[in-house]
C-alpha cells in the first residue's frame, strides 16, 4: 500500500511539472559498514554490524545514467523521513545532510515517475527493509567472520534475482563492500543484466570486531 500511494503521488508530480527522464532501471546500492570502516576512516557512531543504504540510482543498460535532472524540488524532508535516514542511510565520511542532499540532487531528481524527496527516501528505505539482508544471508549460512572467506556464488545463491556485488581491498585481502539490486520503474525487483562483481572468487565478510 505504501508504494502504491507513493507511485500515485509520483505520477501526479510528473504530470504537474511536465517532465520525465528516460532510463532503463533503478539500481539500489547497499553497503556493509564494517568494510567501509576497515578500508576508510569512519566515525564510531557509524560503525555497526549492519548494512547501510548508499543510494537508489536510475541507470541505463549501456552503463550510462542520468543525473541532476530537475531543479523544481529543493532538498527537504519531514521528521519521519529524517528519522529513518538517520537509522538506515548514514554517511561514513561527512555530514549526513550533505550526503542525503547529494543523493537527492544527483539521483532522486531523475526518478521517473517524478517523486518528491520524502517519497524518494521513504520508498528506498522500504525496499531496503523488505530485503532484510542480514537475515537473508544468515538463513543461507553466511554470517560476518573476520577469519573465514566466502565466495561470490555463496552470495549469488541467496537471491532469486541476478544481483551485483563489489569488494574493497586492503593489505592484499578483499572485503565484501556492497550489494546491488535492480528494480523497474514501479519498484518491482528485476534481474540485473548479469552477475557483475569486482571481487575475486573468495573474500572476507568482516565483522565489527575489526579495528578500523
C-alpha positions in Angstrom: 0.0 0.0 0.0 2.9 2.4 0.9 4.5 2.0 -2.5 1.2 2.3 -4.4 0.4 5.6 -2.6 3.9 6.9 -3.4 3.6 5.9 -7.0 0.3 7.8 -7.3 1.9 10.8 -5.8 4.8 10.4 -8.1 2.6 10.2 -11.2 0.9 13.4 -10.1 4.2 15.2 -9.6 5.4 14.1 -13.1 2.2 15.5 -14.6 2.4 18.7 -12.6 6.0 19.5 -13.6 5.6 18.2 -17.1 8.8 16.2 -17.4 10.1 12.7 -17.3 13.6 11.1 -17.5 14.2 8.2 -19.8 16.3 5.4 -18.3 16.1 1.6 -18.1 16.0 0.6 -14.4 16.7 1.7 -10.8 19.8 0.4 -9.0 19.7 0.1 -5.2 23.2 0.0 -3.7 23.6 -1.2 -0.1 27.0 -1.1 1.7 28.5 -3.1 4.5 29.5 -0.8 7.3 32.5 -2.7 8.7 34.2 -2.8 5.3 33.8 1.0 4.9 35.4 1.4 8.4 38.1 -1.1 7.7 39.3 0.5 4.4 38.3 4.1 5.0 38.1 6.2 8.2 34.7 6.5 9.7 33.2 7.9 12.9 32.5 5.4 15.7 28.8 6.4 15.6 28.6 4.9 12.0 30.1 1.5 12.7 27.7 -1.3 13.5 27.2 -4.9 12.2 24.5 -3.9 9.7 24.0 -2.8 6.2 23.6 0.8 5.1 21.8 2.4 2.1 24.1 4.2 -0.3 21.5 5.2 -2.9 18.8 4.4 -5.4 20.1 5.4 -8.8 18.4 5.5 -12.2 20.6 3.6 -14.7 20.8 2.5 -18.3 21.7 -0.9 -19.7 24.6 0.6 -21.7 26.3 1.7 -18.5 25.3 5.4 -18.6 22.9 7.1 -16.2 21.0 10.4 -15.9 22.0 12.9 -13.2 20.9 16.3 -11.8 17.6 16.1 -13.7 15.3 18.6 -12.1 15.7 21.8 -10.0 12.0 22.1 -9.1 12.4 20.3 -5.8 14.7 21.6 -3.1 16.1 19.1 -0.7 13.7 19.0 2.3 12.4 16.0 4.3 9.9 15.7 7.1 10.8 14.4 10.6 9.6 10.8 9.9 11.9 10.6 6.8 14.8 12.1 8.6 14.5 9.6 11.5 14.6 6.7 9.0 17.6 8.2 7.2 19.5 8.6 10.5 18.9 4.9 11.1 19.3 3.3 7.7 21.1 5.8 5.4 24.2 7.2 7.2 27.4 8.8 5.9 30.8 7.4 6.9 32.8 10.4 5.7 30.9 13.6 6.2 27.8 15.4 7.2 24.8 13.1 6.7 22.5 16.0 5.5 25.1 16.8 2.8 25.2 13.2 1.7 21.4 13.0 1.5 21.2 16.2 -0.4 23.8 14.9 -2.9 21.9 11.6 -3.4 18.6 13.5 -3.9 20.0 16.2 -6.2 22.1 13.8 -8.4 19.9 10.7 -8.5 16.5 11.3 -6.9 15.6 14.1 -9.2 15.9 11.7 -12.1 13.5 9.1 -10.9 10.5 8.5 -13.2 7.6 8.9 -12.5 8.8 12.0 -10.7 8.9 12.0 -6.9 9.5 14.5 -4.1 12.4 14.0 -1.6 10.2 12.3 1.1 8.8 9.8 -1.5 12.3 9.1 -2.9 13.9 8.4 0.5 10.9 6.6 2.1 10.5 4.3 -0.9 14.2 3.4 -0.9 14.1 2.7 2.8 11.1 0.5 2.3 12.9 -1.5 -0.4 15.9 -1.9 1.9 13.8 -3.1 4.8 12.0 -5.6 2.6 15.3 -7.2 1.6 16.2 -7.9 5.3 19.8 -8.7 4.1 21.4 -9.8 7.4 18.7 -12.4 8.0 18.6 -13.5 4.3 22.3 -14.2 4.4 22.2 -15.8 7.8 19.4 -18.1 6.6 21.8 -19.2 3.9 24.7 -19.9 6.3 26.5 -16.6 5.7 27.5 -14.5 8.7 30.2 -12.0 9.3 33.5 -13.6 10.2 37.0 -12.0 10.3 38.8 -15.3 9.7 36.6 -17.1 7.2 36.3 -16.4 3.5 33.1 -16.7 1.4 32.7 -16.9 -2.4 30.7 -14.8 -4.8 28.5 -17.8 -5.5 27.6 -18.1 -1.8 26.0 -14.6 -2.1 24.5 -15.0 -5.5 22.7 -18.2 -4.4 20.9 -16.4 -1.6 18.7 -14.4 -4.1 16.2 -15.3 -6.8 17.2 -12.4 -9.0 20.5 -11.6 -10.6 22.4 -9.1 -8.4 25.8 -7.3 -8.4 28.4 -7.4 -5.6 31.5 -5.3 -5.1 34.6 -5.5 -2.8 37.2 -3.2 -1.4 40.9 -4.3 -1.0 43.3 -3.7 1.9 46.7 -5.3 2.6 46.2 -7.8 -0.2 42.8 -9.0 1.1 39.4 -8.4 -0.5 36.4 -7.5 1.7 32.7 -7.6 0.8 31.7 -4.0 0.4 28.3 -3.6 -1.3 25.5 -5.4 -2.9 23.2 -4.0 -5.7 19.6 -4.9 -6.6 17.8 -3.8 -9.8 14.2 -2.5 -9.9 11.8 -1.4 -12.7 10.1 2.0 -12.7 7.3 0.6 -10.4 10.0 -0.6 -7.9 9.4 -4.3 -8.7 12.7 -6.2 -8.3 14.1 -7.5 -11.6 17.2 -9.2 -12.8 20.3 -7.1 -13.2 21.9 -7.5 -16.6 24.5 -10.0 -15.3 26.1 -11.2 -12.1 28.7 -8.4 -12.0 31.4 -8.4 -9.4 34.8 -6.8 -9.0 35.6 -9.3 -6.2 37.9 -12.3 -6.6 36.4 -15.7 -6.2 36.9 -15.7 -2.4 36.8 -12.7 0.0 36.1 -11.7 3.6 32.8 -10.6 5.1 34.3 -8.7 8.1 32.6 -8.2 11.5 32.6 -5.2 13.7 35.5 -6.7 15.7 38.0 -5.3 13.2 39.6 -2.2 14.4 39.2 0.4 11.6 
